[in-house]
Amino acid sequence: MHVAAVAVSLKVPVRKLEALENDRLPKELGDPVFIRGLASSVCRSLKVDPQPVLERLPRHPRHGLVRDNDA
């Protein structure tokens, strides 16, 4: 399946799928939750098991909320 067809079916810009494919994750896609959700959706579209893909992706945001006592 062509990347443009996947982008249309998922309603995401082609550049986001290309960023995922080319490992430009945090820089262009941001939050790991979004990255993992996008990867999972792509796998479902391609009828591929998402587990091996998700195991290679970041799990947690790099920066969390600042606590009152940390400020």
N, C-alpha and C positions, 0 to 999 in steps of 0.2 A: 504494500500500500504506500502511496506517495505521501510525503510529509504534509503537503497541502491538503490532501483529503482527510488526514487525521486531524489537522488543525480545524478544518471546517466541522467535522463531526463532534469535536470536543469544544468548539467555540472558543479557541485560544489562538493568538497570533502565531504564525509560522516561526517567528524569531524565538518564541519561548520554547517551542519544541526543538529547534536547532540548538538553543542554549543547553537544554537538557541532554541532547544527543552528544554535544561537544564538551560536556563537563564544565560548563561555565555557570555553575549552579548559584552560589550565593551572590555573585556579582550581578547577574542578570535576572535571577528568579527570586532572590530574597529568602524568605522564611523557609526553613526545612519542612514545615507542615505543608506549605503549598507545593514544594518540590516533590514530596512523597505522594501527595494527592494527584498531582499531574502525572507522575510516573505510573502510579496505579491505574489511572484512567487510560493512559496510553496502552498499558498491558492488556487491559480489558478490551479495548478497541481492536487490538491485534490478536486477541485470544491467546495470550501468553501468560504463563504463571508469573504473577508479580513478586512472589516471595524472594527469588534470587536477586531481583533488581532492587527491591526495597532494603535488603540486607546490606547493600553497598552504598546506600544514601545516608546523609546525615540525619540524625534522629531528633536533635534538640537545637533550639535557637542558640546562637552564640551569646546573645545578650538577653538577660532576663530583666524583669522589673527591678528598679532600684528600691530597696527597702528604706523606710524612714530613718533607721539608725545608720544606714550606709551613706546618706547624703551629707 
